[in-house]
């Protein structure tokens, strides 16, 4: 069984074609889906509402979403 992103249909985790695919969100689609939620949280916590806009650097190092936003890891 392989895992396929149900939004963009990319294969997240390859597997055998032995039955129906499992589904989830790939990292890119997950980040897009979470942008509104994370941005509202950033505003409430006193940070810029900037989730998903950084390119390899963010000066908001103490923001709790820095790792998933800039480093793109969970």
N, C-alpha and C positions, 0 to 999 in steps of 0.2 A: 504494500500500500504506500503510495506517495502522498505528500502533503502539498496542496496547491492553494495559492492565495485566491480567495473567493472574489476579490475585487479586480485584480489585474491578471489573474490566471497564470502567474509565473509559478514554477515549481520551487517550493520552499525547501523541501527535503525529498530527494529522489527515493524511489522504492520500486518494488515489483508492481507490475500491472496485473495483479492477481485479484482485483476486486475494485470496489468503489474507492475513489480518492478521499482522503481526509482533507479538511479545509481549515483555513485560518487566514491570518493577514501576514504578508511579508513585512519586513521592517519599514520599507518606504511607505506602504499603505497604512501601517499602524501609526507612524508618525503623523501622516496627514489626518487620520481619523481623530487623533488625540490633540491636535493643535488648538481647537477652541477651548477644550477643557483645561489644558495646561496653560494657555495664555490667560484665562480668567483666574487661575490659581496664582500665576505670577503677579498679576495686578493686585490681588488681595494680599499677597505677601510682600508688596512694596518693590517688586522688580519691574523691569520693562516688560511689556507684553510682546515678547520677541521670539517665542519658541519656534524653531524651525527656520530661522533666518540667518543663523551664523554659518560662516564658511571656515571651518577649522580653528576658529578662535572666538572666544567670548569673554568679555571683561567682567561678566556677572558670575564669577567663580563660585560664589556661595549659593547660587540658585540651585535648588534641588533637582532641576531638570537638565542641568548642564551636561551630564554624562550621556543621556539619550539624545539630546539635541546636537551637541557638538561632536562627541565621540561616536554617536550613533550605535550605542550599545545599551543593553538592558541588564 
